[in-house]
Amino acid sequence: MSRLDATDLAQRLGRQAEGVCRFYLSNGRKQGNYWQVGDVRNTAGRSMFVRLHDSAKGVAGKWTDPATGEHGDLLDVIRESLGLIDFADVAEEARRFLSLPQPESEPVTFRARTPPVPSGSSEAAHRLWRMTQPITGSVAEAYLRKRGITDLRGAANLRFHPNCYWRPEGDGLTETWPAMIAAVTNLNGKVTGAHRTWLARDGSAKAPIDPPRKAMGDLLGNAVRFGEAQDVMAAGEGIETILSLRQAMPPMPMVSALSAGHLAAILFPANMRRLYIVRDNDPAGDGARDSLVDRARGAGIEAITLSPMLGDFNEDLVMRGLAALRAEVRVQLAPEDVSRFMVLAA
């Protein structure tokens, strides 16, 4: 028999897609028109989807793993599930499965594909970030407007994904929802992680899923940054809390650490001399504040706490309005920072 190229083999495997999945991805199971499994290496789970039948959406045998950004065909499944390296071995195994004779001549050159990365890793976060779109005019911008956040100057680390995959913590099918994506970066601006906030399709609220927010990548010490770090900076937990405070003083650089635990561990820019700690009114917020105050003072940095009237500054903004938020923040700032950072919002 004449030599088959990779496309021919992939197409033949696609015509037996379910059989291929049952054999090489035995830890998965059929879900409608797809085979669902943890990943291409046959890990148990529900992240990866293999199309079992040709349709308007694609051909049988094509697969994607939203958690890592990997995708490919059934030749990739054979290679990864068996840990093969050379295409000659992959082709031999495919022909064995298809009951085809082995070639007498040279092996086929294997086409390149996206290399795998660990789920939840920094590289997976990089891939997600590269798939995002500008936030302007998006569902994410509409959502922020509903939260009173209209000024997004200096918010380049916020973008939008129209169909971001969401997986439940336990059993259940993976879903897709619009999402606001925030880049987590280190002090040098390198993306180390990503934070996803899944949204209702009209941007009216968060998506009706639990949890509606998740972070991935290397988070410890890093943060979602708004504006370039200077000698004065504000740091808090949630993205919406920080964005709300920026409505009152857009020029001040601020960071969102995403949680109380990560707030206590943020790294300080080398030229930092004053840090405003944006507190949430809860026990976790108090603990993060106390830890960060101790660290800042130990590094010779002045630490000043900014406290909301209600639960957090976004609640203040929504319930009391921007003028009231400006007034309550103004009296908590160092006098020189009022003129420096609030003059444009006066």
KOLKE-335254 format. One record per residue (C-alpha): z, y negated, x; residue in three letters. Coordinates in steps of 0.05 Angstrom, whole numbers, padded with zeros to 5 digits, always signed. Layout:
REM residues N
ZYXALA;...
***
This chain:
REM residues 346
+00000+00000+00000MET;-00016-00070+00025SER;+00040-00116+00047ARG;+00078-00152-00009LEU;+00101-00223+00005ASP;+00168-00251-00017ALA;+00140-00281-00081THR;+00112-00214-00104ASP;+00178-00179-00090LEU;+00218-00233-00125ALA;+00173-00229-00187GLN;+00178-00153-00190ARG;+00254-00158-00184LEU;+00254-00211-00239GLY;+00221-00163-00287ARG;+00282-00118-00277GLN;+00332-00174-00271ALA;+00387-00142-00312GLU;+00382-00077-00273GLY;+00385-00115-00207VAL;+00447-00153-00230CYS;+00482-00090-00255ARG;+00470-00057-00187PHE;+00482-00114-00138TYR;+00527-00160-00179LEU;+00569-00105-00210SER;+00631-00150-00216ASN;+00596-00193-00267GLY;+00575-00183-00339ARG;+00519-00201-00387LYS;+00528-00264-00428GLN;+00470-00275-00475GLY;+00408-00287-00434ASN;+00446-00292-00369TYR;+00486-00250-00320TRP;+00551-00285-00302GLN;+00590-00271-00239VAL;+00635-00307-00190GLY;+00584-00319-00135ASP;+00522-00290-00101VAL;+00567-00245-00058ARG;+00589-00207-00121ASN;+00658-00238-00127THR;+00689-00230-00195ALA;+00687-00294-00236GLY;+00643-00337-00280ARG;+00612-00391-00236SER;+00543-00363-00221MET;+00489-00352-00273PHE;+00427-00308-00266VAL;+00370-00316-00317ARG;+00352-00248-00346LEU;+00289-00266-00384HIS;+00231-00314-00375ASP;+00237-00376-00419SER;+00216-00448-00422ALA;+00276-00464-00378LYS;+00255-00419-00321GLY;+00234-00350-00298VAL;+00276-00287-00298ALA;+00316-00275-00235GLY;+00329-00347-00217LYS;+00403-00364-00208TRP;+00448-00422-00194THR;+00521-00430-00175ASP;+00545-00500-00198PRO;+00610-00494-00160ALA;+00574-00493-00092THR;+00505-00520-00108GLY;+00473-00455-00086GLU;+00411-00428-00121HIS;+00357-00377-00108GLY;+00324-00314-00133ASP;+00340-00240-00133LEU;+00320-00230-00061LEU;+00377-00277-00044ASP;+00423-00236-00088VAL;+00406-00173-00049ILE;+00415-00208+00018ARG;+00482-00240+00003GLU;+00513-00183-00037SER;+00498-00134+00018LEU;+00511-00181+00076GLY;+00441-00173+00105LEU;+00411-00222+00156ILE;+00339-00205+00171ASP;+00287-00208+00117PHE;+00258-00142+00139ALA;+00323-00109+00116ASP;+00323-00149+00051VAL;+00251-00129+00036ALA;+00266-00056+00052GLU;+00325-00055+00004GLU;+00283-00090-00050ALA;+00228-00039-00043ARG;+00278+00017-00045ARG;+00306-00010-00110PHE;+00236-00019-00139LEU;+00214+00050-00115SER;+00158+00019-00075LEU;+00130+00048-00009PRO;+00153+00015+00054GLN;+00099-00025+00092PRO;+00069-00001+00157GLU;+00058-00070+00186SER;+00099-00131+00203GLU;+00156-00156+00159PRO;+00149-00217+00115VAL;+00176-00283+00141THR;+00236-00301+00098PHE;+00234-00369+00065ARG;+00291-00417+00078ALA;+00341-00432+00023ARG;+00403-00472+00014THR;+00459-00440+00055PRO;+00522-00422+00018PRO;+00585-00463+00022VAL;+00656-00445-00001PRO;+00672-00465-00072SER;+00715-00528-00074GLY;+00701-00545-00001SER;+00684-00613+00028SER;+00611-00590+00035GLU;+00610-00571-00038ALA;+00636-00641-00054ALA;+00581-00670-00010HIS;+00528-00632-00049ARG;+00556-00655-00115LEU;+00557-00727-00091TRP;+00484-00722-00070ARG;+00465-00701-00140MET;+00497-00762-00174THR;+00464-00824-00203GLN;+00484-00898-00203PRO;+00539-00913-00254ILE;+00504-00975-00281THR;+00478-00963-00352GLY;+00508-00893-00354SER;+00557-00858-00401VAL;+00610-00868-00347ALA;+00601-00943-00348GLU;+00607-00941-00424ALA;+00672-00901-00418TYR;+00702-00951-00369LEU;+00684-01009-00415ARG;+00723-00973-00470LYS;+00782-00975-00422ARG;+00775-01049-00411GLY;+00743-01041-00342ILE;+00680-01084-00338THR;+00679-01111-00267ASP;+00655-01057-00220LEU;+00644-01099-00158ARG;+00660-01059-00095GLY;+00657-00994-00134ALA;+00601-00959-00095ALA;+00644-00896-00091ASN;+00637-00886-00166LEU;+00574-00853-00193ARG;+00550-00811-00251PHE;+00527-00740-00264HIS;+00494-00727-00332PRO;+00507-00652-00334ASN;+00567-00633-00290CYS;+00591-00562-00295TYR;+00662-00550-00319TRP;+00697-00483-00313ARG;+00761-00466-00350PRO;+00822-00446-00310GLU;+00824-00377-00342GLY;+00774-00339-00385ASP;+00718-00375-00419GLY;+00647-00398-00409LEU;+00625-00452-00362THR;+00604-00516-00398GLU;+00565-00578-00379THR;+00589-00649-00395TRP;+00572-00719-00370PRO;+00620-00738-00314ALA;+00643-00797-00273MET;+00642-00775-00200ILE;+00685-00810-00148ALA;+00675-00799-00074ALA;+00738-00786-00034VAL;+00731-00813+00037THR;+00770-00818+00101ASN;+00786-00882+00139LEU;+00716-00880+00171ASN;+00681-00876+00104GLY;+00661-00803+00110LYS;+00659-00765+00044VAL;+00712-00710+00047THR;+00719-00693-00027GLY;+00700-00712-00098ALA;+00736-00725-00163HIS;+00705-00708-00230ARG;+00724-00739-00297THR;+00686-00704-00353TRP;+00667-00749-00411LEU;+00648-00745-00484ALA;+00573-00748-00491ARG;+00575-00818-00520ASP;+00625-00844-00469GLY;+00677-00858-00522SER;+00732-00817-00488ALA;+00744-00761-00439LYS;+00710-00695-00457ALA;+00750-00649-00504PRO;+00766-00599-00449ILE;+00829-00581-00411ASP;+00835-00606-00358PRO;+00784-00663-00364PRO;+00793-00681-00290ARG;+00789-00641-00226LYS;+00785-00657-00151ALA;+00753-00617-00096MET;+00748-00620-00021GLY;+00794-00647+00033ASP;+00841-00696-00004LEU;+00904-00701+00038LEU;+00909-00769+00071GLY;+00842-00791+00041ASN;+00827-00830-00022ALA;+00775-00861-00068VAL;+00764-00930-00037ARG;+00744-00995-00070PHE;+00727-01051-00023GLY;+00732-01050+00053GLU;+00801-01040+00083ALA;+00832-01104+00111GLN;+00901-01125+00132ASP;+00924-01123+00059VAL;+00911-01065+00012MET;+00936-01036-00054ALA;+00944-00961-00065ALA;+00958-00922-00128GLY;+00947-00855-00163GLU;+00894-00856-00216GLY;+00823-00884-00212ILE;+00829-00921-00278GLU;+00896-00950-00258THR;+00867-00980-00194ILE;+00803-01004-00229LEU;+00847-01039-00281SER;+00886-01075-00227LEU;+00820-01096-00195ARG;+00801-01132-00259GLN;+00857-01181-00243ALA;+00841-01188-00169MET;+00772-01161-00151PRO;+00773-01184-00077PRO;+00833-01141-00058MET;+00815-01074-00025PRO;+00847-01016-00063MET;+00849-00941-00060VAL;+00863-00886-00110SER;+00898-00825-00081ALA;+00887-00785-00147LEU;+00958-00758-00152SER;+01030-00777-00136ALA;+01034-00726-00080GLY;+00970-00750-00047HIS;+00992-00823-00055LEU;+01053-00810-00013ALA;+01009-00782+00042ALA;+00953-00833+00047ILE;+00933-00855+00117LEU;+00939-00928+00136PHE;+00882-00970+00166PRO;+00897-00991+00237ALA;+00901-01066+00220ASN;+00945-01058+00158MET;+01003-01107+00153ARG;+01019-01108+00079ARG;+01013-01051+00028LEU;+01019-01060-00047TYR;+01042-00995-00078ILE;+01015-00989-00149VAL;+01069-00952-00188ARG;+01062-00911-00251ASP;+01123-00912-00297ASN;+01144-00840-00290ASP;+01189-00799-00243PRO;+01130-00775-00202ALA;+01108-00847-00191GLY;+01178-00866-00169ASP;+01180-00809-00119GLY;+01112-00826-00090ALA;+01132-00900-00084ARG;+01196-00884-00047ASP;+01161-00838+00002SER;+01105-00887+00015LEU;+01153-00945+00024VAL;+01190-00906+00078ASP;+01125-00887+00114ARG;+01097-00957+00111ALA;+01161-00989+00137ARG;+01164-00938+00192GLY;+01094-00959+00213ALA;+01114-01033+00213GLY;+01077-01048+00148ILE;+01108-01091+00093GLU;+01111-01052+00028ALA;+01112-01086-00040ILE;+01114-01048-00106THR;+01071-01070-00165LEU;+01099-01045-00231SER;+01065-01043-00299PRO;+01098-01065-00364MET;+01077-01001-00400LEU;+01060-00932-00373GLY;+01008-00956-00322ASP;+00962-01015-00310PHE;+00905-00988-00351ASN;+00952-00983-00411GLU;+00973-01055-00397ASP;+00900-01077-00394LEU;+00880-01041-00458VAL;+00942-01058-00499MET;+00960-01128-00473ARG;+00894-01155-00447GLY;+00868-01182-00381LEU;+00904-01250-00384ALA;+00971-01216-00393ALA;+00955-01167-00337LEU;+00938-01224-00290ARG;+01002-01260-00307ALA;+01047-01200-00295GLU;+01013-01183-00229VAL;+01013-01255-00203ARG;+01090-01259-00201VAL;+01094-01194-00161GLN;+01047-01214-00105LEU;+01066-01249-00040ALA;+01051-01323-00050PRO;+00995-01325+00002GLU;+00961-01266-00032ASP;+00959-01302-00100VAL;+00912-01355-00072SER;+00874-01305-00029ARG;+00860-01251-00081PHE;+00869-01283-00150MET;+00833-01349-00141VAL;+00768-01320-00167LEU;+00803-01292-00228ALA;+00846-01354-00244ALA;
***
